[in-house]
C-alpha cells in the first residue's frame, strides 16, 4: 500500500495514522486491538519474576531450551506477526557464545538484576538507568531485543524493538538506526515517544500502537514516497544519548566509589568495636555488602535487643550505620553515622530517634564520621537552626584520617570508649 504523505506536515502524519488504523490487515486491527494481547501482560510479568528467582537461586541452567526464559519469550513470540522471531536473540549459539547469559554466571546475574530492577521500578528514569547499566556490562549478544521483555512490564515507557520496527523508524524519520545497539535504541525510543505524544489521540499511551505503525512501514505494507520522511537530526539524537550515557556512567562510578569508601569505614568501625569487646550492629541495609572477603554483617548482631525492638523508632534506629552495644547490659554505648558525601540530615534524624525513642540510651555517645576535607562542612550543617535540638546530645566528629591512623592501636591497646573519644572532637559548644 502506498501512502502519498507529501511534505511531512502534521496533517499528513495524521492521515497516515488514520489510514493505518482503518486497515483491517494492519498491525493496529490484527494485533493492537486483539483481545488476547492484554491478557499476556500479567503472565509475562509472572514469567520474568520466575526468571529472576531462578537466576538468584542459581537454578536457571546453562541453555535457552527448557529454561524459564524460553517460556516467557515463547509467550511473546506468539503475539501475532509483530513479535515473530522474538526468541532468536535469546537462543544459545555456542559457537559464538551469544548471548552469554547461560555459561557466564556474572553476566547471568547482571541480566537478573536488570530484570529485577525493571520489575520493581515504575519511573521512566529508573528504567533507562537499568538499561544503561546493563549496556555497560557489555554482555555479548544481549542487546535491545530485551526491549521486547520490558515492553510487557512498561508499555507506556518502552516500545518493542525488532528489525521491521527499526526499518520502519528509519524510513519514517530518515534515520540510520543500527539494530543491535542500546544507545541507538534509546535515541530511537526518544523520537518514538515524541511522535506518539504529538499523535496520542490517534495512537495510544501504550507504545505498542506506534510500534505497530513502524512495523507495518518496515515490512513494506506501506511504501512511503521519496522525500516524505521527517528527516530528524539523527546524529544529534545519538550524540545526546552518548552524552547522557557517559554522564550516567560517571555518576555510577562516583556512587560506587562512595559506597566502597562508606563500606570500608563501616568495616573499620565494626572491627574496632569487636576488638574492644563490644557487640556490634551494622545497619540493616548494609549487612550484605561485600567486605574483607566476606559480608559487612559477619560476626555482628542479627537482631537488636528487645528494648530497642519494642520502640516505635526501631526501624529508623536499625538503619544507623554502626552501633556498639555493651556486652553485659545490651545498652548502646556508641552510635556512628558515616557521612562520606551526603548531607548529615538523615544521620542526625536517626540519632535523634535513638535518643528520644529509647530511654535506655542514656550514656551513649554519638559520632559523625566523615572525610577530613568535610569537617567544616559537617560543622556548618550541624550549626543550622534545624539541628538546635541535637545540641543537647553528645555528638562528636571523627575524621577518616584519624580513624585510619589510630584504629589498630586503639583496638590493640585501648579499652572502652577512651581511645575513640581521644581521636574525636565535639560538634557542640
N, C-alpha and C positions, 0 to 999 in steps of 0.2 A: 504494500500500500504506500503510495507516495503522498507526502504532505507538503503542499506549497506554503511554506511558512513565511516566505519573503524575508524582509528585514526582521531581525529578532525583536519585535516590539512586544509589549505586554499583551496586547490584544491577540497577536498571532500565537504567542505562547499559550494563551488561554484557549484558543481554538484547537491547537494541537492536543491539549489535555482533554478537551471536551470530545473530540473525535475518538481519542483513545478510550475514554471511559465508556463510550457507547458501542465500542467494538465487541461483539459477542465472542470473538475468538481471542481477544487480547487478555493480558495478564490481570487487568482490573476485574473483568467479569468472571474469568475462569479460575482465578486464584485469590485475589484480594477479597472478593465478596463471597468466597466459598465458605460455607458454614463450618466445615471441618478445620479450617485454618486456625481459628481461635482456640479450638479445643486442644491443640497440640502445645500451646504455650505452657500450660501447667505441667504436662507430662515431661516436656523437655527440661523445664526447671528442676523437677524431681530427679531426672536422669543425670543432670550436671551435678546435683548435690551428691549423687551416688559416686560419680567420677571423683569428686573431691575427697569423699570419705575413703575410697579405695586407695587413692594416692597417699593420703595421710597415713593410712594403716599399712602401706607398702604391700597391698594385695592387688594392685592394678594389673600387673602382668607385664610381659615383655613383647606383646604383639597386639595389633589392632583387632584382628579377628577374635571374637569371643570376649572382648573387653566391654566394660560398661560404656566406654566412649563410642564403640561401634553401635550400640543400641540407640544412643542419643542421635548420632549422625544419620543413622538409618531412618529415624523418625523425621528428621529434617529433609532428607533426600526424597521422602515420599510426598513432600509438599508441592506436588504438581511440577510442571516443567521448569519453573524458575529455579528450583533447587536440585535439579537432576545433576548427578555427578558431585554432589556436595561432599561425598566421602573420599574423593580422590586425594585431597590434600592430607588426609589423616591416615591413609593406607601406608603400612610399614613397607618401605622399599629398602631391603637390607643391603643391596649393592651400593646404594647411595647414602645409606644411613640417614634417611629422612622419612618422616620428621623425627628428630632424635629425642623423643619423649618416652621411648619404650626401653631402651637399654641404658640411657644416661639417667641415673637417679636424680642428680642435681637438676637437670632440665625438666624432669617429670615433676619434681617438687615446685619448680618455678611456674610451670603450667598450672599445677594445682592451686598455688597461691593466687595466680591470676584469675582463675575461675571463681575461687572462693571470695575474693575481693569483689568481683563483679556480681556475684550472687547476693552479696550483703549490702552493697552501696546503692544509693539512689541518685546521687548528684552527678551531673554530666562531667564536672571536673575530675571526680574520683574515677570515673570510667576511663577517661582519657589518660589520667596518670597511670592507671593499671596497664593500659595498652603501651604507654611509653616505657614502663618498667619491663614489661615482657619483651619489648623490642630491644631493650638494652642488653638483655641476656644473650641475644643473637643465637637462638635455638635454630639449628639448621633445618630448613624445610618447614618451619612453622611460621606462617605469615598471616596476612589479612583474611585468609579463609576462616580464621577464628571469629571474624565479624559475624558469620552466619550463626555461630553459637550465641554471641552477645545479643544479636537482634531479638532472639526469643526471650531474653532477660530484660532488654531495654529497647523496645521497639520505637520509642519516641526519641532516642538518643543515637542509636547505632543502625545505619542502613545495611541491608545484606550486601554481599560482595561476591562476584564471580566474573568470569571472562566476558559474558554478554553484557552485564551491567557496566563494566569498565568500558567496553567498546561503545555502548550507548552514551555514556557520560562523555567520552572523548568526541563523539560525533556531535552531540548537542552543545557542548561547551567549547569545542575547538581546542581541547586539551591533549595531553600526551601522557596519561597515567600509565605507569607500569604495574602489572597485576600483583606482583609478589612483595611489594614494599610497603611497610606500615606507614612510613612518612607520606607516601603518595596517597595511600588510602585516607589518612587523616585530612590531607588537603582536599581531596575529593569530597569527603564527608562534609566539610565546612561549606562547600559550594552547594552540595545537595540540600543541606538544611536551609541555606539561604533561599534557594529556588523554591523549596517546599513552603517556606514561610510566605513568600510572595504569592503563591497559588494555593494556600491552605484551604480555601473554600471549595476548591475543586479536587484537592488531593486529600490529605488526612494528617492528623498529628502522628499517626503511625507511619513511619518512614518506609514501610513495605509498599505503600502505594507509589511513591515517587520512584522507588527501586524497580517496581514492575514496569513503569513507563520506560525507564532507561533500558531494562531488559528487552522489551519489545523493539526498541530502536536498535539495540545492539545485535539482536538476532536477525535483523533485516526485515522484520514485519512492517516497519515504517522506514521509508527511504527519505532522508532529509535532503532537500535540494542544496546544491553547492552555494556557499555563502550564507546559509541560514543559521549557522551556529552562533552561539552567544559570545564567542571569542573572548574568553576570560584571560586575564594575565596569569597564566598557569605558573610561570617561573616565579612570579612574585608570591603566589599562593604557597608554592613549595618552599621558597626561602623563608617565609614566615613560620611555617611548620618546623623547619630545621632550627630556626632561632628559638622557638618555644621548646623544642625537644632538648636543645643544648642547655637552655636555662633550667629545665626540669631536671636534667642530669646533674647539673651543678648543685641544685637545691637538694637532690637526694644524697649527693656526696657530702655536702655540708651537714645534712641531718644525720648521715651515717657516722661522720666523724664526731659530731656532738654526742650521739648515742654511745659511741665507743668510749669517749672521754668520761661521760657520765657514768657508764657501767664500770669503768676502771676505778674511779674514785669510790663508788659504792663498794667495789671489791676490796679496796684498801681498808675502808671503814669496817666492812664485815670481818676481815681477817684480824684487824687490830682489836675489835671488840671481843672476838673469840679468844685471842691470845691473852687478853686481860681478864678472862673468866666470865664475861657476860654472856647471856643468851641473846642471840641476835635475830632481829626480824628484818626481812627485806620486803620492800613494797610489793603488794600482790601482783601488780602488772609488770614487775621486773624479775620475778623469781626465775623465770625460764630463760633469761638471757644467757648467752654463752660467756663464760669467764674462766680463765686459767685451766682450760681443758675440761671443764665441767659446766655446771649451771650456777648462776649467781646465788640461788637459794640453797645450794648444798650446805649441809651442816647447820642450817638455820631452823628456826621455829616454823612449823607448818600451820599453827594457829596461835592467835593472841590469847592471853589469859582471859578467864571468864569475865572479870570485872570490866574489861575493855569491850568484849564481845556483847555485853549487855547494854553498852552505851549507845544512844541514838547516833553518836558520831563515829561509830566503829568503822563504817565503810570508808569514811574520809581518813581516819587515823591509819587504817590499813594501807593507805597509799603514801604514807611518809616514807621517804627513800630508805632510811636505815634507823632502826630503834635498837638501843642496848637496854636489856632488862636485867635487873638484879636476879641472880640465880636462886636466891633464897625466897624472897618475897614475891617475885614476879613483877614488881613495880618497874616502871620505865625510868631508867637513870638518865639516859641521854637520847635526844632525838636529832637526827641530821637530815637536812634538806640540801641536796646538791643542785646548785643553780649554775649550770655551765654557760648558758647563753640567753635564757629566757627571763621573764620578769619574776621577781621573788613573790609576787602576789599569791599564787596558788599555794606555795610552800608555807607562807605565813598563815594563810587561812587554815591549813591542815594543823599547824601548831596551835592556833587558837582553839580549834575544835578539841584538840587533845587537852589543852589547859583548862578549858571551860566545861568540857563534857565528861572528863574523868577526874573526879576529885582526888583519886589516889595518885595523881601525877605529882603531887607536892614533892619538891626536891629535885625535880627533873631540870636538866639544863638543855637549852635548845641551841642548835648550831646551824648557821647558814655557811655552806662550804662552796667556794667559788674560785675561779681562776684569779691569780694575783692581780691581773690587769683590771679586774672587775670590782675591786674593793670599793673604790669611790662610788661607782655606780650603785652597788649594793647599799652603801651607806646613804646615798642620796634618796634611793627608793624607800629605804626604811624610815627616813625622816619625814616622809609625806604625812600630812594630817590624817589620811585614811588609816594609818597604822598607829595612831596615838594610843589605842587600847593595848597594843602589843608592847608598849614601853614598860608595862608592868611585869612582863616576862623577862627572864634572864636569857636573852638571846645574844649569842656571840658569833663572831666571824672567824672562819679558818680558811686560809688560802691554800690552794693546791700545793704551792711550793713548800710551805711549812709542813703540810701533812706528808708530802713525799719525802722530805728531808729527815723528818724525825720519827716517822711511824715505826720503823724497825726497832729503834732504840726504845721507844715507849713500850712497844709490845714485849721487848725482851727484859727490860729493867723496871718498867713502870708498874704502878699499882693503882687501881681505881681510876678516878677522874683526873688526878693531879697532872699527869703528863699532857692530857688533851687540853685541859684548861690553860696550861702553860704556853701552848702554841696558838692560843686563840686570843681574841680581844673583844671587849664588849661593844655592842652596837648601840647601847643606850648610855645616857649620862655623859 
